[in-house]
Amino acid sequence: MYGGKTPLELLSGTTSKTWLDDKWAPGVGGLFGFLGACYVNYGTGRPMLSGIQKHIAAMIAVGTLATMANKWRDSYLAEKDATLRHYIELHPEDFPTPERKKFADLLEYWQPIR
């Protein structure tokens, strides 16, 4: 199921972040800020792109909030992983290494009936 890895190896933190990881939150936040400003203009009966300074300010504000939320999420998940890793180190008997199974052993015999 896990390729014969121990629970501590699964939580070792050997994964690396992708090139898009630090660009995703500000990009999506900026897009939502821009679209939100367009929606406000549409709702008030103005042309959607009028007052472009509001669009730029909304892009910066919402992009910054999205970046802060992403950093908070990363620190929360890192603390959660550290807590789990520490618990596994203290209680290794509760987390045995799963035995490796072939995919054929997981499936039941099946024969089509016509």
Steps between C-alpha positions, in 0.01 A plus 500: 500500500778745587782328317641342817587833657483552873271772637801717585629473144161619375525809725869565433439823310705403196251653258595817320276788405415552136593809304135610504457475878608855586318651199162328536354685801585857392399425141159359588448765768585776253262352245218486755574859605483618140180307429348625826563861400346429158196348671457803728513730198248283316269497803505879529430550130845632405721366221686198633849639443436855622706613797792271420681616815237312704573188300873531565446567871263202528750277320778600739283473813340164422828359365674598824222345709521180297878486550460551876234227514728263307791566738272442801378174343858383437605572859187329637561187293871497595407514869243225451757278324755565775243402764415179313869418450570551870205279599617224265851521647356463852264212411655292219311187608172662390633556147640176354646499151231368263593191302527539127221339301474438132206656323379154397469402868259787564257408223251216518472247221258621237367330192247667271171320449338519160 
